[in-house]
């Protein structure tokens, strides 16, 4: 996929951001198939022709939203875990940061869910990028004696699966259990497992 146009002016960047924000809202609420470029430009407050200055198609803006979700979420997780003194603390604060982020950005989260069917390559790249970084962090924690030895790749995908499912429970299914309660229960499971 070719990259979308990078604006040369602050005004152009603001317009592009407005289109992305509108696409997030429209596609996130209506779904990819039911969202139209007309809906997106109406929400953005710009002409349809303006959309095509920055994006070639609805598919391209969708793919950009998947990349944007990854970028924003990685930043939020970095901030959430930067003060964690060890890997287990980072797991707890990372899960809290993840749930806080997805609850604040439900439309982006729904777009990621839909990407599995709309743009499987973007979906795979989104999760693979997270898995690669996660695997490295877990391998370093293992090597440093912070966690017991184990396959860092399997662990990365397992931990991502826990977060993804809890995010889905909150955003898609509307569960209103307080984030702190969810984090405590999940962290206990991560640290202690099911063993008595």
LORO-54650 format. One record per atom (N, C-alpha, C, O): residue in one letter; x, y, z. Coordinates in steps of 0.02 Angstrom, whole numbers, padded with zeros to 5 digits, always signed. Each point is the difference from the previous one (the first is absolute). Layout:
<recs>
AXYZ;...
</recs>
This chain:
<recs>
X+00042-00059+00000;X-00042+00059+00000;X+00044+00062+00000;X+00046+00005+00040;X-00060+00042-00085;X+00036+00063-00001;X-00021+00042+00060;X-00058-00001+00020;X+00104+00039+00007;X-00016+00044+00056;X-00045+00056-00024;X+00005+00022-00057;X-00048+00000+00103;X-00042+00057-00016;X+00043+00063-00006;X+00058+00000+00021;X-00087+00052-00048;X+00037+00062-00011;X+00017+00034+00066;X-00042+00006+00044;X+00105+00016-00037;X+00020+00037+00059;X-00008+00074-00015;X+00031+00026-00046;X-00074+00009+00085;X-00011+00071-00013;X+00063+00042+00009;X+00043-00016+00040;X-00039+00070-00080;X+00058+00044+00002;X-00010+00059+00046;X+00049+00035+00017;X-00111-00022+00005;X-00014+00057+00043;X-00036-00022+00063;X-00028-00055+00003;X+00028+00098+00047;X-00036-00015+00062;X-00075-00005-00014;X-00035-00042+00030;X+00010+00084-00074;X-00071-00003-00018;X-00017-00066-00034;X-00051-00031+00014;X+00095+00009-00059;X-00010-00064-00033;X+00001-00058+00049;X-00040-00047-00005;X+00086+00050+00053;X+00004-00052+00051;X-00064+00000+00043;X-00025-00053+00017;X+00000+00112-00001;X-00062+00005+00039;X-00059-00030-00038;X-00042-00034+00029;X+00040+00046-00094;X-00054-00029-00042;X+00006-00075-00002;X-00049-00036+00007;X+00110+00012-00018;X+00011-00073-00002;X-00020-00032+00066;X-00031-00053+00001;X+00050+00085+00055;X-00018-00027+00067;X-00076+00001+00009;X-00028-00047+00029;X-00005+00099-00054;X-00073+00003+00006;X-00033-00057-00039;X-00049-00029+00023;X+00076+00014-00081;X-00027-00056-00040;X+00011-00066+00036;X-00045-00042+00003;X+00104+00032+00025;X+00014-00062+00038;X-00046-00005+00060;X-00027-00054+00014;X+00018+00108+00022;X-00043+00000+00059;X-00072-00015-00020;X-00034-00039+00034;X+00011+00069-00088;X-00068-00013-00024;X-00007-00073-00022;X-00050-00032+00014;X+00101+00006-00049;X-00002-00070-00021;X-00002-00047+00060;X-00035-00050-00001;X+00074+00067+00053;X-00002-00040+00061;X-00071-00003+00029;X-00024-00053+00017;X-00008+00111-00014;X-00068+00002+00027;X-00050-00037-00044;X-00039-00041+00023;X+00040+00056-00087;X-00050-00027-00046;X+00010-00075-00009;X-00048-00038+00006;X+00109+00016-00021;X+00012-00071-00011;X-00008-00039+00066;X-00027-00055+00001;X+00051+00085+00053;X-00006-00033+00065;X-00072-00010+00022;X-00016-00051+00031;X-00027+00098-00048;X-00071-00006+00021;X-00041-00040-00050;X-00044-00039+00020;X+00057+00047-00085;X-00043-00032-00050;X+00029-00064-00029;X-00036-00042-00027;X+00102+00034+00034;X+00033-00057-00032;X+00025+00021-00069;X-00026+00047-00030;X+00076-00082+00006;X+00033+00018-00063;X-00049+00000-00058;X-00002+00048-00039;X-00037-00101+00032;X-00044-00006-00058;X-00055+00053-00002;X-00020+00022-00054;X-00005-00002+00112;X-00055+00048+00002;X+00023+00073+00002;X-00041+00046-00007;X+00105-00035+00016;X+00027+00068+00000;X+00018+00020-00071;X+00027-00040-00038;X-00043+00101+00020;X+00017+00025-00067;X+00048+00059+00006;X+00007+00031+00053;X+00027-00017-00108;X+00044+00058-00001;X-00042+00063+00010;X+00024+00048+00031;X-00084-00047-00057;X-00045+00058+00011;X-00013+00009+00075;X+00002+00056+00025;X-00015-00111+00011;X-00010+00004+00072;X+00062+00028+00035;X-00005+00041+00045;X+00063-00065-00067;X+00063+00021+00032;X+00012+00074-00012;X+00017+00037+00046;X-00025-00014-00108;X+00014+00070-00015;X-00052+00046+00032;X+00016+00056+00021;X-00078-00079-00016;X-00051+00040+00035;X+00020+00009+00073;X-00004+00055+00027;X+00025-00110+00004;X+00021+00002+00070;X+00062+00044+00009;X+00007+00035+00050;X+00038-00036-00100;X+00062+00039+00004;X-00011+00074-00017;X+00042+00042+00014;X-00100-00028-00046;X-00014+00069-00019;X+00041+00022-00060;X+00021+00058-00005;X-00009-00104-00042;X+00038+00018-00060;X-00034-00030-00061;X-00045-00041+00005;X+00067+00063-00063;X-00027-00025-00063;X+00028-00069-00016;X+00054-00018+00023;X-00092-00020-00062;X+00023-00067-00019;X+00066+00004-00038;X+00043-00043+00009;X-00035+00093-00050;X+00063+00007-00037;X+00059+00008+00047;X+00055-00023-00016;X-00066+00055+00073;X+00054+00009+00049;X+00023-00067+00027;X+00060-00010+00011;X-00107-00036+00000;X+00018-00067+00022;X+00052-00031-00046;X+00049-00029+00022;X-00061+00036-00088;X+00043-00033-00049;X+00068+00035-00008;X+00045-00027-00032;X-00037+00085+00060;X+00066+00032+00002;X+00046-00040+00047;X+00060-00007-00013;X-00089-00020+00066;X+00039-00034+00052;X-00003-00076-00002;X+00048-00033+00020;X-00103+00006-00045;X-00009-00073-00001;X-00030-00021-00067;X-00042+00035-00028;X+00065-00091+00002;X-00024-00024-00065;X-00069-00034+00006;X-00038-00001-00048;X+00024-00027+00107;X-00061-00039+00007;X-00018-00009+00074;X+00038+00018+00045;X-00097-00045-00034;X-00021-00017+00068;X+00045-00055+00028;X+00014+00000+00060;X+00008-00045-00103;X+00047-00053+00022;X+00064+00030+00028;X+00026-00023+00051;X+00000+00074-00085;X+00062+00031+00022;X-00008+00036+00067;X+00043-00005+00043;X-00098+00041-00035;X-00010+00034+00064;X-00010-00051+00056;X+00021+00011+00057;X-00053-00067-00072;X-00010-00053+00049;X+00068-00028+00022;X+00013-00007+00060;X+00030-00008-00108;X+00066-00027+00016;X+00040+00050+00042;X+00036-00020+00046;X-00043+00084-00062;X+00034+00052+00039;X-00026+00002+00072;X+00039+00012+00046;X-00103-00024-00036;X-00028-00002+00067;X+00028-00059+00041;X+00012+00007+00060;X+00000-00063-00093;X+00030-00058+00035;X+00071+00018+00022;X+00019-00014+00056;X+00019+00045-00100;X+00068+00022+00017;X-00002+00052+00057;X+00040-00003+00046;X-00087+00049-00051;X-00008+00053+00051;X-00016-00030+00068;X+00027+00021+00050;X-00071-00070-00049;X-00018-00033+00064;X+00062-00031+00031;X+00012+00007+00060;X+00028-00041-00101;X+00061-00029+00026;X+00048+00051+00027;X+00029-00009+00054;X-00020+00063-00090;X+00045+00054+00021;X-00023+00032+00065;X+00040+00008+00047;X-00103+00009-00043;X-00027+00031+00060;X+00002-00047+00060;X+00016+00020+00056;X-00033-00083-00068;X-00001-00048+00055;X+00070-00014+00025;X+00010-00004+00061;X+00039-00004-00106;X+00069-00011+00023;X+00024+00059+00043;X+00035-00010+00050;X-00053+00071-00070;X+00019+00058+00039;X-00033-00002+00069;X+00033+00013+00051;X-00098-00029-00048;X-00036-00003+00064;X+00030-00054+00044;X+00006+00010+00061;X+00011-00067-00089;X+00029-00054+00040;X+00070+00018+00025;X+00018-00017+00056;X+00020+00051-00097;X+00066+00022+00021;X-00005+00047+00060;X+00037-00006+00049;X-00084+00053-00053;X-00011+00046+00056;X-00025-00036+00062;X+00021+00015+00056;X-00065-00064-00065;X-00029-00036+00056;X+00051-00042+00037;X-00005-00011+00061;X+00056-00014-00097;X+00048-00046+00030;X+00068+00030+00015;X+00043-00034+00027;X-00033+00098-00045;X+00068+00028+00006;X+00026+00001+00072;X+00061-00003+00010;X-00104+00007+00040;X+00024+00002+00069;X-00002-00069+00034;X+00017-00006+00059;X-00037-00046-00096;X-00005-00067+00030;X+00070-00025+00019;X+00045+00001-00042;X-00036-00023+00104;X+00067-00022+00021;X+00021-00069-00024;X+00059-00017+00001;X-00107-00023-00024;X+00016-00067-00023;X-00053-00024-00050;X-00050+00034-00012;X+00061-00093-00017;X-00044-00026-00053;X-00071-00012+00025;X-00048+00017-00035;X+00040-00046+00094;X-00067-00014+00025;X-00039+00065+00012;X-00060+00003-00013;X+00094+00047+00038;X-00033+00065+00009;X-00017+00030-00068;X-00053+00031-00008;X+00097-00040-00041;X-00013+00025-00067;X-00061-00034-00031;X-00039+00031-00034;X+00032-00096+00048;X-00060-00036-00025;X-00063+00031+00029;X-00049+00011-00037;X+00049+00003+00100;X-00059+00028+00034;X-00016+00069-00027;X-00057+00014-00018;X+00108+00029+00015;X-00012+00068-00023;X-00014+00003-00075;X-00037+00043-00023;X+00068-00089-00014;X-00014-00004-00072;X-00072-00019-00013;X-00032+00028-00045;X+00006-00077+00082;X-00070-00020-00008;X-00047+00058+00019;X-00050+00012-00034;X+00066+00022+00088;X-00040+00058+00021;X+00001+00053-00055;X-00052+00029-00018;X+00111-00015-00009;X+00007+00049-00054;X-00038-00021-00062;X-00032+00042-00033;X+00035-00106+00016;X-00035-00025-00059;X-00075+00009+00008;X-00033+00027-00045;X+00005-00050+00101;X-00072+00004+00010;X-00023+00073+00002;X-00053+00017-00026;X+00091+00026+00058;X-00016+00071+00003;X-00003+00029-00071;X-00045+00038-00017;X+00095-00057-00023;X+00004+00026-00069;X-00059-00024-00042;X-00033+00041-00032;X+00019-00106+00033;X-00052-00025-00045;X-00070+00023+00021;X-00043+00010-00043;X+00033+00000+00108;X-00065+00026+00022;X-00007+00073-00022;X-00055+00022-00015;X+00110+00014+00013;X-00001+00070-00023;X-00004+00006-00076;X-00020+00052-00026;X+00038-00106-00010;X+00000+00000-00073;X-00039-00061-00027;X+00028-00040-00036;X-00092+00035+00053;X-00037-00061-00021;X-00005-00008-00075;X+00000-00056-00025;X-00004+00111-00012;X-00006-00006-00072;X+00063-00028-00031;X-00003-00042-00046;X+00061+00065+00070;X+00063-00028-00025;X+00004-00075+00016;X+00023-00039-00041;X-00045+00021+00101;X+00003-00070+00019;X-00045-00043-00046;X+00019-00054-00021;X-00079+00080+00006;X-00045-00036-00045;X+00031-00006-00070;X-00009-00051-00034;X+00045+00102+00012;X+00033-00002-00065;X+00052-00056-00002;X+00006-00036-00049;X+00032+00029+00103;X+00050-00054+00004;X-00035-00067-00005;X+00023-00045-00036;X-00079+00037+00071;X-00037-00063-00002;X-00022-00015-00072;X+00005-00056-00024;X-00030+00107-00010;X-00025-00008-00068;X+00056-00010-00051;X-00011-00029-00054;X+00070+00052+00071;X+00057-00007-00047;X+00015-00072-00017;X+00026-00014-00054;X-00042-00032+00098;X+00011-00071-00015;X-00034-00019-00065;X+00025-00043-00037;X-00083+00073+00022;X-00038-00017-00060;X+00010+00051-00057;X-00002-00019-00058;X+00012+00082+00076;X+00006+00053-00050;X+00070+00003-00029;X+00009+00007-00061;X+00042-00013+00104;X+00069+00005-00023;X+00044-00047+00043;X+00034+00023+00045;X-00036-00088-00060;X+00037-00048+00040;X+00075+00014+00006;X+00030-00015+00051;X+00000+00044-00103;X+00071+00016+00003;X+00014+00054+00053;X+00048-00006+00039;X-00090+00057-00037;X+00008+00053+00051;X-00012-00028+00070;X+00035+00018+00047;X-00084-00062-00042;X-00016-00032+00065;X+00060-00040+00024;X+00020+00005+00058;X+00007-00045-00102;X+00058-00042+00018;X+00060+00044+00019;X+00033-00014+00050;X-00019+00065-00089;X+00056+00045+00014;X-00009+00034+00067;X+00048+00008+00038;X-00109+00013-00023;X-00016+00033+00064;X+00020-00046+00058;X+00037+00021+00044;X-00061-00082-00045;X+00015-00045+00056;X+00072-00025-00001;X+00029-00010+00053;X+00000+00000-00111;X+00069-00024-00004;X+00048+00052+00029;X+00048-00018+00033;X-00062+00082-00047;X+00043+00053+00027;X-00001-00001+00077;X+00052+00005+00032;X-00112-00013-00004;X-00005-00004+00073;X+00035-00063+00026;X+00036+00003+00050;X-00046-00059-00083;X+00030-00063+00022;X+00076+00003-00001;X+00033-00026+00045;X-00005+00057-00096;X+00073+00005-00005;X+00029+00038+00059;X+00049-00023+00031;X-00078+00080-00016;X+00025+00039+00057;X-00011-00035+00066;X+00043+00001+00044;X-00101-00031-00037;X-00017-00036+00062;X+00048-00058+00011;X+00024-00011+00056;X-00011-00027-00109;X+00045-00057+00005;X+00069+00022+00025;X+00030-00033+00043;X-00006+00087-00071;X+00066+00026+00022;X+00000+00019+00073;X+00047-00016+00036;X-00100+00050-00013;X-00004+00021+00070;X-00003-00061+00046;X+00031-00001+00053;X-00070-00050-00072;X-00005-00060+00041;X+00065-00039+00001;X+00020-00027+00052;X+00014+00023-00109;X+00065-00035-00002;X+00051+00036+00044;X+00039-00033+00034;X-00040+00099-00034;X+00046+00038+00043;X-00016-00011+00073;X+00045-00006+00041;X-00110+00004-00024;X-00020-00012+00070;X+00020-00070+00021;X+00021-00011+00057;X-00027-00037-00101;X+00021-00069+00013;X+00075-00002+00012;X+00024-00028+00049;X+00014+00058-00095;X+00074+00001+00006;X+00022+00036+00063;X+00052-00018+00029;X-00090+00068-00007;X+00017+00037+00061;X-00024-00031+00064;X+00010+00027+00054;X-00043-00085-00060;X-00025-00034+00060;X-00062+00030+00031;X-00017-00017+00057;X-00018+00061-00094;X-00061+00031+00028;X-00061-00046-00004;X-00046+00006+00040;X+00047-00052-00088;X-00055-00047-00009;X+00030-00069-00010;X+00059-00007-00017;X-00099-00045+00028;X+00027-00067-00010;X+00009-00014-00075;X-00035+00029-00041;X+00081-00074+00025;X+00013-00015-00071;X-00062-00026-00036;X-00042-00034+00029;X+00038+00050-00092;X-00055-00023-00042;X+00006+00030-00069;X+00041+00044-00013;X-00083-00069-00033;X+00002+00022-00070;X-00027+00071-00005;X-00060+00011+00010;X+00102+00038-00025;X-00023+00069-00001;X-00050+00015-00056;X-00043+00044+00007;X+00047-00081-00062;X-00047+00012-00055;X-00071-00024+00020;X-00048+00037-00009;X+00043-00097+00034;X-00065-00026+00022;X-00028+00045+00055;X-00060+00017+00000;X+00102+00003+00047;X-00023+00043+00054;X-00025+00067-00026;X-00050+00026+00023;X+00086+00002-00072;X-00021+00065-00028;X-00070-00005-00029;X-00042+00042+00014;X+00031-00093-00055;X-00066-00008-00032;X-00054-00016+00052;X-00057+00024-00007;X+00074-00062+00058;X-00049-00015+00052;X-00020+00063+00038;X-00059+00013+00012;X+00108+00026+00007;X-00014+00061+00038;X-00038+00051-00043;X-00045+00035+00024;X+00062-00032-00089;X-00038+00043-00045;X-00072-00025-00005;X-00047+00040-00003;X+00038-00105+00002;X-00068-00028-00004;X-00042+00018+00061;X-00060+00013-00006;X+00091-00013+00065;X-00036+00019+00060;X-00023+00073-00007;X-00059+00015+00012;X+00104+00029-00031;X-00017+00071-00006;X-00053+00010-00054;X-00049+00036+00010;X+00058-00068-00068;X-00047+00008-00055;X-00071-00022+00020;X-00048+00035-00014;X+00043-00091+00048;X-00066-00025+00020;X-00032+00044+00053;X-00060+00012-00002;X+00100+00012+00049;X-00028+00044+00051;X-00020+00068-00031;X-00049+00030+00022;X+00087-00008-00072;X-00020+00061-00036;X-00065-00010-00037;X-00044+00043+00001;X+00037-00100-00033;X-00062-00016-00035;X-00059-00003+00048;X-00054+00025-00014;X+00065-00055+00072;X-00052-00005+00051;X-00024+00070+00020;X-00060+00011+00010;X+00106+00035-00003;X-00018+00068+00020;X-00031+00040-00057;X-00053+00031+00009;X+00085-00031-00067;X-00021+00043-00056;X-00058-00029-00039;X-00050+00034-00012;X+00057-00096-00009;X-00050-00030-00044;X-00062-00023+00040;X-00057+00011-00021;X+00069-00042+00078;X-00056-00026+00039;X-00024+00048+00053;X-00051-00013+00032;X+00085+00068-00021;X-00024+00051+00045;X+00006-00016+00074;X-00037+00028+00041;X+00082-00073-00022;X+00009-00015+00071;X+00025+00061+00037;X+00045+00035-00023;X-00074-00021+00080;X+00017+00061+00038;X+00038-00015+00064;X+00003+00043+00044;X+00026-00102-00038;X+00041-00015+00059;X+00056+00051+00003;X+00034+00012-00050;X-00023+00019+00108;X+00054+00050+00004;X+00068-00029-00023;X+00016-00058+00014;X+00021+00099-00049;X+00064-00021-00028;X+00045-00030+00055;X+00032-00051-00011;X-00028+00083+00069;X+00043-00024+00053;X-00018-00071+00021;X+00044-00040+00014;X-00109+00025-00011;X-00022-00068+00019;X+00021-00051-00053;X+00023-00055+00016;X-00031+00074-00079;X+00020-00045-00055;X+00075-00011+00002;X+00024-00057-00007;X+00014+00110+00016;X+00073-00005+00001;X+00023-00043+00058;X+00045-00042-00009;X-00073+00050+00067;X+00020-00041+00058;X-00013-00074-00012;X+00043-00041+00013;X-00101+00025-00040;X-00017-00070-00013;X+00045-00030-00054;X+00025-00056+00008;X-00014+00094-00062;X+00042-00025-00054;X+00073-00005+00022;X+00034-00048-00017;X-00010+00096+00055;X+00069-00001+00022;X+00013-00059+00047;X+00052-00031-00002;X-00101+00017+00046;X+00006-00058+00044;X+00008-00064-00042;X+00040-00043+00016;X-00080+00038-00070;X+00004-00058-00044;X+00068-00003-00035;X+00029-00054-00006;X-00005+00111-00017;X+00065+00002-00034;X+00057-00020+00048;X+00044-00039-00019;X-00046+00064+00079;X+00053-00014+00048;X-00005-00070+00030;X+00051-00034+00007;X-00112+00013+00009;X-00008-00063+00038;X-00030-00057-00040;X+00003-00058+00023;X-00033+00071-00081;X-00030-00053-00039;X-00060-00030+00035;X-00030+00031+00044;X+00012-00091-00063;X-00058-00034+00029;X+00019-00049+00054;X-00043-00026+00036;X+00107+00013-00029;X+00023-00050+00049;X-00019+00021+00071;X+00007+00059+00018;X-00030-00106+00022;X-00018+00015+00069;X+00062+00019+00040;X-00005+00014+00060;
</recs>
